[in-house]
């Protein structure tokens, strides 16, 4: 039985509804079975606002407190799939913009070593409570400035940024291990592009992927 079985939900939050979400992700082009399993296990309805629980498994971003959002399932799956492509695993992973904790919970199904940073203290408190509900207390969360990263725990094999920057913060580049990979939405407009950054012994290489919409990556804490 899944560790999350008691949180399986009913009706529009049931395991059957979650299965339909996974089938839809396959149709949309997500191929990594590990990523699909991870999203299938995590009860997304626990992480959304209670009034939105019936929409938890729709493929859409949903509003959170303080003007933030929980990313649509396809984007969570796509970003993690890009991080994994051609690699045996995620390794030590840093998430910038932990939000409500959902993406961290998905990452924790794929690696035991997850760190998260959230600049908004009330949202971080919500993330901790959500993760406690599903007994994922080993994820290390910090109230901090995502643009600074987490130098005390670097280097990281994978970095995933859940907010859009005009460019890739140099601090995050520097905290990426050689052989590591970073994915971030970049662009200053309403629509951004997913940028995949690989760090090699010779430096950094970049590839542009999907068009996306994210809240902006902001400095400081609140």
Secondary structure, 3 states (H helix, E strand, C coil): CCCCHHHCCCHHHCHHHHHHHHHHHHHCCCCCHHHHHHHHHCCHHHCCCHHHHHHCCCCCCEECHHHCEECCHHHHHHHHHHHHCCCCCCCCEEEECCCCCHHHHHHCCCCCCEEEEECCHHHHHHHHHHHHHCCCCCCEEEECCCCCCCHHHCCEEEEEEEEEECCCCHHHHHCEEEEEEEEEEECCCCCEEEEEEEEECCEEEEEEEEEECCCECCCCCC
